[in-house]
């Protein structure tokens, strides 16, 4: 019989609605990050770097690009005969087809998969965080405490604590209470959504709570374990960890990569971040161009000036165009003599000549101010922006737009331009 000490279950079904048009057609873990990577590369690389060679990836929303990206796991050395990486979509049961309704329900539907490895421990991960963590160290901690459940937690500023699940622990780091997004937090130790369970404990909790609507770890499974006396401990993590769940945090995390001394280093020899790379020629930077403090990925051609930006693979930036503080994803083409400021431009976008993005005063977005803010211009994938138009701040453009869509060649700050047939 197969026996694995610890297997990982990676929750990658998230829609990421706070990323707006970036996730209209793609699951959040498949969104590009740092030029050549996708968000899911980080937890997958952590697994292989931590010696965890069996990973179930639970997909749901818009899974196609994610499935294609993961394939059989070759880039992460997860193409194994026993274990390796397995993509686990919700499957149809003979009685009724059942979508995953909550984080723990997705795990519950895959009990047979986990059972087949007869594991001692199951590591639960989220597919949408940027960080490096050695899960083996966390497992050693879990064992040393005699825990049945260990939650990775990190200290957050007290004023931000109400956005998180907060853990109340004793001096030995045993958890006595959880508070889900409390109004008046009593601690600043926030759950990171990374859990190690003894398999026996997890299996029992999932089966006992199977009928809960939207079965969830924070709301049902962990409280159930606690109520039944399972020792639950907090494992404090103090490294770099970023939830890139909003456009602003996503933009910030990318911009931190081009700091003079980046807090999050992609270049460490002993903790590589692996990804599926297409075979592309090297990047080309013309004699007239300037590139400062930027990441430029392979296959890109730079004829303009790029400052403090992250440029994906196969991007073309035209002559005399200036790009500042922006993220430009794979296979996007930008014409000549443009000005791109503080913009997030998704994959396969066409931008004409003499286009200005991020001009004028900052005005609140008219449709989704909670998504499109902090002065960022967001352009959805496969969009077309015609030549000679200017677009203000806190704006969003998605779809194939034409000159007629821009009154006086201008889309004012705070406006939303999503063409019919495009989902916002």
DAJORA-V672819 format. One record per backbone hydrogen bond with DSSP energy under -0.5 kcal/mol. CO is the residue of the C=O (numbers start at 1). NH is the residue of the N-H. E is the energy in kcal/mol with one decimal. If there is no record, write none. Layout:
BEGIN
co:CO nh:NH e:E
co:CO nh:NH e:E
END
This chain:
BEGIN
co:4 nh:120 e:-0.9
co:5 nh:120 e:-1.2
co:5 nh:121 e:-2.5
co:7 nh:123 e:-3.0
co:8 nh:10 e:-0.5
co:8 nh:56 e:-2.7
co:9 nh:11 e:-0.6
co:9 nh:125 e:-2.8
co:10 nh:12 e:-0.8
co:10 nh:58 e:-2.8
co:11 nh:127 e:-2.7
co:13 nh:61 e:-0.9
co:14 nh:28 e:-1.8
co:16 nh:19 e:-2.2
co:17 nh:20 e:-1.6
co:18 nh:247 e:-0.9
co:19 nh:22 e:-1.9
co:20 nh:23 e:-1.6
co:21 nh:24 e:-1.4
co:27 nh:30 e:-1.9
co:28 nh:31 e:-1.9
co:29 nh:40 e:-2.6
co:31 nh:39 e:-2.1
co:33 nh:37 e:-1.4
co:34 nh:36 e:-1.6
co:35 nh:313 e:-0.6
co:37 nh:33 e:-2.5
co:38 nh:41 e:-2.1
co:39 nh:42 e:-1.5
co:39 nh:43 e:-0.6
co:40 nh:44 e:-1.9
co:41 nh:45 e:-2.4
co:42 nh:46 e:-2.3
co:43 nh:47 e:-1.9
co:44 nh:48 e:-1.9
co:45 nh:49 e:-2.7
co:46 nh:50 e:-1.5
co:47 nh:52 e:-2.9
co:48 nh:51 e:-1.1
co:51 nh:53 e:-0.8
co:53 nh:84 e:-2.3
co:54 nh:8 e:-2.8
co:55 nh:57 e:-0.6
co:55 nh:86 e:-2.4
co:56 nh:10 e:-3.3
co:56 nh:58 e:-0.6
co:57 nh:59 e:-0.8
co:57 nh:88 e:-3.7
co:58 nh:12 e:-2.4
co:59 nh:90 e:-0.5
co:60 nh:63 e:-0.6
co:62 nh:27 e:-1.2
co:63 nh:67 e:-3.0
co:64 nh:68 e:-2.5
co:65 nh:69 e:-2.3
co:66 nh:70 e:-2.6
co:67 nh:71 e:-2.9
co:70 nh:73 e:-2.8
co:73 nh:76 e:-0.8
co:73 nh:78 e:-3.0
co:74 nh:77 e:-2.3
co:78 nh:80 e:-1.3
co:78 nh:85 e:-2.0
co:81 nh:83 e:-0.6
co:82 nh:84 e:-0.5
co:84 nh:55 e:-2.8
co:86 nh:57 e:-3.1
co:86 nh:88 e:-0.5
co:87 nh:89 e:-0.6
co:88 nh:59 e:-0.7
co:91 nh:98 e:-0.7
co:96 nh:93 e:-1.1
co:97 nh:99 e:-0.5
co:102 nh:106 e:-2.0
co:103 nh:107 e:-1.1
co:104 nh:108 e:-2.8
co:105 nh:109 e:-2.4
co:107 nh:110 e:-1.5
co:108 nh:111 e:-1.6
co:110 nh:114 e:-2.1
co:111 nh:115 e:-3.0
co:112 nh:116 e:-1.6
co:114 nh:117 e:-1.7
co:114 nh:119 e:-0.6
co:115 nh:118 e:-1.6
co:117 nh:4 e:-2.1
co:120 nh:199 e:-2.5
co:121 nh:7 e:-1.8
co:122 nh:124 e:-0.5
co:122 nh:197 e:-2.6
co:123 nh:9 e:-3.1
co:123 nh:125 e:-0.5
co:124 nh:195 e:-1.9
co:125 nh:11 e:-3.0
co:126 nh:129 e:-0.5
co:128 nh:244 e:-0.9
co:129 nh:131 e:-0.7
co:130 nh:242 e:-1.9
co:133 nh:135 e:-1.0
co:134 nh:137 e:-0.7
co:134 nh:138 e:-1.2
co:135 nh:139 e:-2.2
co:136 nh:140 e:-2.4
co:137 nh:141 e:-2.0
co:138 nh:142 e:-2.4
co:139 nh:143 e:-2.6
co:140 nh:144 e:-2.6
co:141 nh:145 e:-1.8
co:142 nh:147 e:-2.1
co:143 nh:146 e:-1.3
co:148 nh:198 e:-2.5
co:149 nh:233 e:-2.4
co:150 nh:152 e:-0.5
co:150 nh:196 e:-2.5
co:151 nh:235 e:-2.8
co:152 nh:192 e:-2.6
co:153 nh:237 e:-2.9
co:154 nh:190 e:-2.6
co:157 nh:160 e:-2.1
co:157 nh:161 e:-0.8
co:158 nh:161 e:-0.9
co:160 nh:163 e:-2.2
co:161 nh:164 e:-1.9
co:164 nh:166 e:-0.6
co:164 nh:181 e:-1.6
co:165 nh:191 e:-3.0
co:166 nh:179 e:-2.5
co:167 nh:169 e:-0.6
co:168 nh:176 e:-3.0
co:168 nh:177 e:-1.6
co:170 nh:173 e:-1.9
co:173 nh:234 e:-2.5
co:174 nh:170 e:-2.2
co:177 nh:168 e:-2.8
co:179 nh:166 e:-3.5
co:179 nh:181 e:-0.8
co:183 nh:185 e:-0.5
co:188 nh:156 e:-2.5
co:188 nh:190 e:-0.9
co:189 nh:167 e:-2.8
co:190 nh:154 e:-2.3
co:194 nh:152 e:-2.9
co:195 nh:124 e:-3.1
co:196 nh:150 e:-2.5
co:197 nh:122 e:-2.6
co:198 nh:202 e:-2.5
co:199 nh:203 e:-3.0
co:200 nh:204 e:-2.1
co:201 nh:205 e:-2.1
co:202 nh:206 e:-2.7
co:203 nh:207 e:-2.3
co:204 nh:208 e:-2.5
co:205 nh:209 e:-1.5
co:207 nh:210 e:-1.0
co:209 nh:212 e:-2.4
co:212 nh:215 e:-0.7
co:215 nh:104 e:-1.3
co:215 nh:105 e:-1.7
co:216 nh:220 e:-2.2
co:216 nh:221 e:-2.0
co:217 nh:222 e:-2.5
co:220 nh:224 e:-2.2
co:221 nh:225 e:-2.3
co:222 nh:226 e:-2.5
co:223 nh:227 e:-2.8
co:224 nh:228 e:-1.8
co:225 nh:230 e:-2.6
co:226 nh:229 e:-1.7
co:231 nh:148 e:-2.9
co:231 nh:149 e:-1.6
co:232 nh:175 e:-3.2
co:233 nh:151 e:-2.7
co:234 nh:236 e:-0.7
co:235 nh:153 e:-2.8
co:240 nh:132 e:-0.7
co:242 nh:130 e:-2.7
co:242 nh:244 e:-0.9
co:243 nh:245 e:-0.9
co:246 nh:250 e:-2.6
co:247 nh:251 e:-2.5
co:248 nh:252 e:-2.8
co:249 nh:253 e:-2.5
co:250 nh:254 e:-1.7
co:251 nh:255 e:-2.4
co:252 nh:256 e:-2.2
co:253 nh:257 e:-0.6
co:254 nh:257 e:-1.0
co:255 nh:258 e:-1.3
co:256 nh:259 e:-1.1
co:259 nh:262 e:-0.6
co:260 nh:262 e:-0.5
co:263 nh:265 e:-0.6
co:264 nh:266 e:-0.6
co:265 nh:268 e:-0.6
co:272 nh:274 e:-0.6
co:275 nh:277 e:-0.8
co:278 nh:280 e:-0.9
co:281 nh:299 e:-1.3
co:284 nh:286 e:-0.5
co:284 nh:302 e:-3.1
co:286 nh:289 e:-0.9
co:290 nh:306 e:-3.2
co:292 nh:308 e:-2.1
co:294 nh:296 e:-0.5
co:295 nh:311 e:-3.2
co:297 nh:300 e:-1.2
co:298 nh:314 e:-1.5
co:300 nh:284 e:-3.2
co:301 nh:303 e:-0.6
co:301 nh:317 e:-2.6
co:302 nh:286 e:-2.6
co:303 nh:320 e:-0.9
co:304 nh:290 e:-1.5
co:305 nh:323 e:-3.1
co:306 nh:292 e:-2.7
co:307 nh:325 e:-1.5
co:309 nh:295 e:-2.1
co:309 nh:311 e:-0.5
co:310 nh:328 e:-2.6
co:311 nh:297 e:-1.8
co:312 nh:297 e:-0.5
co:312 nh:315 e:-0.6
co:313 nh:331 e:-2.8
co:315 nh:301 e:-2.9
co:316 nh:334 e:-3.0
co:317 nh:303 e:-2.7
co:318 nh:321 e:-1.6
co:319 nh:337 e:-2.9
co:321 nh:305 e:-3.3
co:321 nh:323 e:-0.5
co:322 nh:340 e:-3.2
co:323 nh:307 e:-3.1
co:324 nh:342 e:-1.8
co:326 nh:310 e:-2.3
co:327 nh:329 e:-0.5
co:327 nh:345 e:-3.0
co:328 nh:312 e:-3.2
co:329 nh:332 e:-0.9
co:330 nh:348 e:-2.3
co:332 nh:316 e:-2.2
co:333 nh:351 e:-2.9
co:334 nh:318 e:-2.0
co:335 nh:318 e:-0.7
co:336 nh:354 e:-3.3
co:338 nh:322 e:-2.4
co:339 nh:341 e:-0.6
co:339 nh:357 e:-3.2
co:340 nh:324 e:-3.0
co:342 nh:377 e:-1.9
co:343 nh:327 e:-2.8
co:343 nh:345 e:-0.5
co:344 nh:346 e:-0.6
co:344 nh:379 e:-2.6
co:345 nh:329 e:-2.7
co:346 nh:349 e:-0.6
co:347 nh:382 e:-2.2
co:349 nh:333 e:-2.8
co:349 nh:351 e:-0.5
co:350 nh:385 e:-2.8
co:351 nh:335 e:-1.9
co:352 nh:335 e:-0.8
co:352 nh:355 e:-0.6
co:353 nh:388 e:-2.7
co:355 nh:339 e:-2.6
co:356 nh:391 e:-2.9
co:357 nh:341 e:-1.5
co:359 nh:393 e:-0.7
co:361 nh:363 e:-0.6
co:361 nh:393 e:-0.6
co:368 nh:371 e:-1.9
co:368 nh:372 e:-2.6
co:371 nh:373 e:-1.0
co:372 nh:365 e:-0.6
co:373 nh:376 e:-1.6
co:377 nh:344 e:-3.2
co:378 nh:397 e:-2.4
co:379 nh:346 e:-2.4
co:380 nh:383 e:-1.2
co:383 nh:350 e:-2.6
co:384 nh:401 e:-2.0
co:385 nh:352 e:-2.6
co:386 nh:389 e:-0.6
co:389 nh:356 e:-2.2
co:390 nh:411 e:-2.7
co:391 nh:358 e:-1.7
co:391 nh:359 e:-1.8
co:392 nh:358 e:-0.5
co:393 nh:414 e:-2.8
co:395 nh:378 e:-2.1
co:396 nh:417 e:-3.2
co:397 nh:380 e:-2.7
co:398 nh:419 e:-2.4
co:399 nh:384 e:-2.1
co:399 nh:401 e:-1.1
co:402 nh:405 e:-2.1
co:403 nh:406 e:-1.7
co:405 nh:407 e:-0.7
co:406 nh:409 e:-1.9
co:407 nh:410 e:-1.3
co:409 nh:390 e:-2.2
co:410 nh:412 e:-0.6
co:411 nh:392 e:-3.0
co:412 nh:415 e:-1.5
co:414 nh:366 e:-3.2
co:415 nh:396 e:-1.6
co:416 nh:418 e:-0.5
co:417 nh:398 e:-2.6
co:417 nh:419 e:-0.5
co:419 nh:422 e:-1.8
END
